[in-house]
Amino acid sequence: MVEAKYYVRVIDAGKPLRIRKEISEIVKNTLGGKIVQKMKREYVDCPLAGKQVPFLECYLCVSFIRRVKGEVHCAGIEYKIRHE
């Protein structure tokens, strides 16, 4: 099992963030539409990308391990979206 290098807080932006349609569709097929609508309003301050990243992109990142109680456990490998 991969150990987390970073623990990143998930932040509510209050309004939906711009996310590429294919990312939204991949997550919607995995998790379901209702939860995706909530997650579209969330972002993380990504230590690998060095910027704010929408949570749905973070969820598909190769370094994403899990999300627990509003915190993302990140492996710190690299910022790269899976399924591309």
CYANA upper distance limits for C-alpha pairs under 8 A (distance plus 0.5 A):
  2 VAL  CA     65 ILE  CA      8.09
  2 VAL  CA     75 ALA  CA      7.24
  3 GLU  CA     75 ALA  CA      6.77
  4 ALA  CA     65 ILE  CA      7.83
  4 ALA  CA     73 HIS  CA      5.91
  4 ALA  CA     74 CYS  CA      5.68
  4 ALA  CA     75 ALA  CA      5.09
  4 ALA  CA     76 GLY  CA      7.81
  5 LYS  CA     73 HIS  CA      8.02
  5 LYS  CA     74 CYS  CA      6.46
  5 LYS  CA     75 ALA  CA      5.58
  5 LYS  CA     76 GLY  CA      6.04
  6 TYR  CA     47 PRO  CA      8.27
  6 TYR  CA     73 HIS  CA      6.56
  6 TYR  CA     74 CYS  CA      5.52
  6 TYR  CA     75 ALA  CA      7.09
  6 TYR  CA     76 GLY  CA      6.96
  7 TYR  CA     71 GLU  CA      6.88
  7 TYR  CA     72 VAL  CA      6.18
  7 TYR  CA     73 HIS  CA      5.39
  7 TYR  CA     74 CYS  CA      6.70
  8 VAL  CA     44 VAL  CA      7.18
  8 VAL  CA     45 ASP  CA      7.55
  8 VAL  CA     46 CYS  CA      7.83
  8 VAL  CA     71 GLU  CA      5.97
  8 VAL  CA     72 VAL  CA      5.54
  8 VAL  CA     73 HIS  CA      7.09
  8 VAL  CA     74 CYS  CA      7.85
  9 ARG  CA     44 VAL  CA      6.85
  9 ARG  CA     45 ASP  CA      8.18
  9 ARG  CA     70 GLY  CA      6.59
  9 ARG  CA     71 GLU  CA      4.97
  9 ARG  CA     72 VAL  CA      6.77
 10 VAL  CA     42 GLU  CA      7.02
 10 VAL  CA     43 TYR  CA      6.37
 10 VAL  CA     44 VAL  CA      5.60
 10 VAL  CA     55 PHE  CA      7.93
 10 VAL  CA     70 GLY  CA      5.78
 10 VAL  CA     71 GLU  CA      6.04
 10 VAL  CA     72 VAL  CA      7.32
 11 ILE  CA     42 GLU  CA      6.00
 11 ILE  CA     43 TYR  CA      5.88
 11 ILE  CA     44 VAL  CA      6.52
 11 ILE  CA     70 GLY  CA      8.47
 12 ASP  CA     41 ARG  CA      6.36
 12 ASP  CA     42 GLU  CA      5.00
 12 ASP  CA     43 TYR  CA      7.05
 13 ALA  CA     17 LEU  CA      8.19
 13 ALA  CA     41 ARG  CA      5.83
 13 ALA  CA     42 GLU  CA      6.00
 13 ALA  CA     43 TYR  CA      7.30
 14 GLY  CA     41 ARG  CA      6.39
 14 GLY  CA     42 GLU  CA      8.26
 15 LYS  CA     41 ARG  CA      5.79
 16 PRO  CA     40 LYS  CA      5.66
 16 PRO  CA     41 ARG  CA      4.74
 16 PRO  CA     42 GLU  CA      8.16
 17 LEU  CA     40 LYS  CA      6.37
 17 LEU  CA     41 ARG  CA      6.28
 17 LEU  CA     42 GLU  CA      8.09
 17 LEU  CA     54 PRO  CA      7.22
 18 ARG  CA     40 LYS  CA      8.48
 18 ARG  CA     54 PRO  CA      8.42
 19 ILE  CA     23 ILE  CA      7.40
 19 ILE  CA     24 SER  CA      7.19
 19 ILE  CA     40 LYS  CA      8.13
 19 ILE  CA     54 PRO  CA      7.71
 19 ILE  CA     56 LEU  CA      8.28
 19 ILE  CA     57 GLU  CA      8.29
 20 ARG  CA     24 SER  CA      6.99
 21 LYS  CA     25 GLU  CA      6.65
 22 GLU  CA     26 ILE  CA      6.68
 23 ILE  CA     27 VAL  CA      6.87
 23 ILE  CA     56 LEU  CA      7.70
 23 ILE  CA     57 GLU  CA      7.48
 23 ILE  CA     60 LEU  CA      8.49
 24 SER  CA     28 LYS  CA      6.49
 24 SER  CA     36 VAL  CA      8.08
 24 SER  CA     56 LEU  CA      7.69
 25 GLU  CA     29 ASN  CA      6.62
 26 ILE  CA     30 THR  CA      6.94
 27 VAL  CA     31 LEU  CA      6.38
 27 VAL  CA     32 GLY  CA      7.91
 27 VAL  CA     36 VAL  CA      7.55
 27 VAL  CA     56 LEU  CA      7.70
 28 LYS  CA     32 GLY  CA      5.22
 28 LYS  CA     33 GLY  CA      5.67
 28 LYS  CA     36 VAL  CA      6.55
 29 ASN  CA     33 GLY  CA      8.31
 31 LEU  CA     35 ILE  CA      7.40
 31 LEU  CA     36 VAL  CA      7.64
 32 GLY  CA     36 VAL  CA      7.00
 33 GLY  CA     37 GLN  CA      6.87
 34 LYS  CA     38 LYS  CA      7.41
 35 ILE  CA     39 MET  CA      6.77
 36 VAL  CA     40 LYS  CA      6.56
 36 VAL  CA     56 LEU  CA      8.48
 37 GLN  CA     41 ARG  CA      7.86
 38 LYS  CA     42 GLU  CA      7.93
 39 MET  CA     55 PHE  CA      6.98
 39 MET  CA     56 LEU  CA      7.12
 40 LYS  CA     54 PRO  CA      7.60
 40 LYS  CA     55 PHE  CA      7.57
 40 LYS  CA     56 LEU  CA      7.24
 41 ARG  CA     54 PRO  CA      8.34
 42 GLU  CA     54 PRO  CA      6.58
 42 GLU  CA     55 PHE  CA      5.97
 43 TYR  CA     52 GLN  CA      6.93
 43 TYR  CA     53 VAL  CA      5.97
 43 TYR  CA     54 PRO  CA      4.65
 43 TYR  CA     55 PHE  CA      5.02
 43 TYR  CA     56 LEU  CA      8.49
 44 VAL  CA     52 GLN  CA      6.10
 44 VAL  CA     53 VAL  CA      5.96
 44 VAL  CA     54 PRO  CA      6.91
 44 VAL  CA     55 PHE  CA      6.58
 44 VAL  CA     58 CYS  CA      8.10
 45 ASP  CA     50 GLY  CA      7.74
 45 ASP  CA     51 LYS  CA      6.25
 45 ASP  CA     52 GLN  CA      4.96
 45 ASP  CA     53 VAL  CA      6.83
 46 CYS  CA     50 GLY  CA      6.15
 46 CYS  CA     51 LYS  CA      6.19
 46 CYS  CA     52 GLN  CA      6.39
 46 CYS  CA     53 VAL  CA      6.65
 47 PRO  CA     51 LYS  CA      7.84
 48 LEU  CA     76 GLY  CA      7.23
 48 LEU  CA     78 GLU  CA      6.77
 48 LEU  CA     79 TYR  CA      6.16
 49 ALA  CA     53 VAL  CA      8.34
 49 ALA  CA     79 TYR  CA      6.46
 53 VAL  CA     57 GLU  CA      7.16
 53 VAL  CA     58 CYS  CA      7.11
 54 PRO  CA     58 CYS  CA      6.99
 55 PHE  CA     59 TYR  CA      6.49
 56 LEU  CA     60 LEU  CA      7.06
 57 GLU  CA     61 CYS  CA      6.80
 57 GLU  CA     81 ILE  CA      7.24
 58 CYS  CA     64 PHE  CA      7.05
 58 CYS  CA     81 ILE  CA      8.26
 59 TYR  CA     64 PHE  CA      6.48
 60 LEU  CA     64 PHE  CA      7.50
 60 LEU  CA     81 ILE  CA      5.89
 60 LEU  CA     82 ARG  CA      6.00
 60 LEU  CA     83 HIS  CA      8.37
 61 CYS  CA     79 TYR  CA      6.65
 61 CYS  CA     80 LYS  CA      5.77
 61 CYS  CA     81 ILE  CA      4.84
 61 CYS  CA     82 ARG  CA      6.24
 62 VAL  CA     77 ILE  CA      8.02
 62 VAL  CA     78 GLU  CA      7.51
 62 VAL  CA     79 TYR  CA      7.36
 62 VAL  CA     80 LYS  CA      6.33
 62 VAL  CA     81 ILE  CA      6.72
 62 VAL  CA     82 ARG  CA      6.48
 63 SER  CA     74 CYS  CA      5.92
 63 SER  CA     75 ALA  CA      5.27
 63 SER  CA     76 GLY  CA      6.22
 63 SER  CA     77 ILE  CA      6.02
 63 SER  CA     78 GLU  CA      6.66
 63 SER  CA     79 TYR  CA      7.21
 63 SER  CA     80 LYS  CA      8.26
 64 PHE  CA     72 VAL  CA      7.82
 64 PHE  CA     73 HIS  CA      7.03
 64 PHE  CA     74 CYS  CA      5.47
 64 PHE  CA     75 ALA  CA      6.90
 65 ILE  CA     72 VAL  CA      8.00
 65 ILE  CA     73 HIS  CA      6.02
 65 ILE  CA     74 CYS  CA      6.17
 65 ILE  CA     75 ALA  CA      7.00
 66 ARG  CA     72 VAL  CA      6.43
 66 ARG  CA     73 HIS  CA      5.91
 66 ARG  CA     74 CYS  CA      8.04
 67 ARG  CA     71 GLU  CA      6.03
 67 ARG  CA     72 VAL  CA      4.92
 67 ARG  CA     73 HIS  CA      6.65
 68 VAL  CA     72 VAL  CA      6.92
 68 VAL  CA     73 HIS  CA      8.15
